[in-house]
Amino acid sequence: MRRAGKIVGMKSQYIGSCVSNPFDDPETLENVIDSATEITRNAFLSSCDATEDLIQSMLEFPFDYGFYQSEHEGNTIYFFTHSAIEHFFA
């Protein structure tokens, strides 16, 4: 089953950071970040395909990360912040 171009049950994949702007438009990047809702680390990890190294770092330094959910063109966007950089998954 697909929902907005994504197979239901498939975890979101990393698409880039705010430095490379995966949305190709500064205004879209700003809107995705500004309209985000904070979520738990567990909610983020259950929805996103994170590497083992990333997961280990999140567990070792839990207060260094923030987790968020937003929307763009009808698709759910997840991201985490670390060292003031947003890392996006879709």
TAJO-V675443 format. One record per pair of residues at least 6 apart in sequence whose ideal C-beta (glycine too) atoms are under 7 Angstrom apart, sorted by sequence separation. I is the first residue (numbers start at 1). J is the second residue. D is the distance in whole Angstrom. If there is no record, write none. Layout:
# TAJO-V675443
i:I j:J d:D
i:I j:J d:D
This chain:
# TAJO-V675443
i:2 j:8 d:7
i:16 j:22 d:4
i:23 j:29 d:5
i:71 j:77 d:6
i:1 j:8 d:4
i:15 j:22 d:4
i:58 j:65 d:5
i:69 j:76 d:6
i:70 j:77 d:5
i:79 j:86 d:5
i:80 j:87 d:5
i:21 j:29 d:5
i:79 j:87 d:6
i:23 j:32 d:7
i:69 j:78 d:6
i:79 j:88 d:5
i:45 j:55 d:7
i:79 j:89 d:7
i:18 j:29 d:6
i:68 j:79 d:5
i:77 j:88 d:6
i:78 j:89 d:5
i:67 j:80 d:5
i:77 j:90 d:5
i:66 j:80 d:6
i:65 j:80 d:5
i:66 j:81 d:4
i:75 j:90 d:6
i:65 j:81 d:7
i:41 j:58 d:6
i:65 j:82 d:5
i:64 j:82 d:6
i:44 j:67 d:4
i:41 j:65 d:7
i:43 j:67 d:7
i:41 j:67 d:6
i:40 j:67 d:6
i:38 j:66 d:7
i:39 j:67 d:5
i:38 j:67 d:7
i:39 j:68 d:6
i:38 j:68 d:6
i:39 j:69 d:5
i:48 j:78 d:5
i:37 j:68 d:7
i:47 j:78 d:6
i:36 j:68 d:4
i:37 j:69 d:5
i:36 j:69 d:6
i:36 j:70 d:4
i:44 j:78 d:6
i:12 j:47 d:6
i:35 j:70 d:5
i:11 j:47 d:6
i:12 j:48 d:5
i:13 j:49 d:5
i:44 j:80 d:6
i:11 j:48 d:6
i:12 j:49 d:7
i:11 j:49 d:4
i:32 j:70 d:5
i:32 j:72 d:5
i:48 j:89 d:4
i:28 j:72 d:7
i:32 j:77 d:6
i:23 j:72 d:7
i:33 j:86 d:6
i:12 j:78 d:5
i:19 j:85 d:6
i:22 j:88 d:6
i:18 j:85 d:6
i:17 j:85 d:5
i:18 j:86 d:4
i:6 j:75 d:7
i:17 j:86 d:6
i:4 j:74 d:5
i:5 j:75 d:7
i:17 j:87 d:5
i:4 j:75 d:5
i:17 j:88 d:7
i:16 j:88 d:6
i:14 j:87 d:7
i:15 j:88 d:5
i:15 j:89 d:6
i:14 j:89 d:5
i:15 j:90 d:5
i:13 j:89 d:6
i:12 j:89 d:4
i:13 j:90 d:7
i:12 j:90 d:5
